[in-house]
Amino acid sequence: MVDTIHVYIGQSIRGVIQKGTIYPGTRAEVEAFLESAIQKYPRIKNLIVSGETLAADRISVNTPGTRLNTEYDRLVAEVKKRR
């Protein structure tokens, strides 16, 4: 039985991670599974949210000034800079 689920709510990054992907397991398990993606873009870790808080976090990521929105914007800038 799965303890919980987590969802990536950040920007899709081709060849690295897809927005809205659902990952079963504990946070530690999900972070271990996404280790290579997190090494490439460390901010990905901050945009993985629990299924329990997903609804509120989806609103927060689109609300200027929130922690999730700031992390999202910084990730977008980092991805653009690397292109």
Beta strands, then each sheet from edge to edge (+ up, - down):
strand 1: 5-8
strand 2: 22-24
strand 3: 48-50
sheet 1: 2+ 1- 3+
end
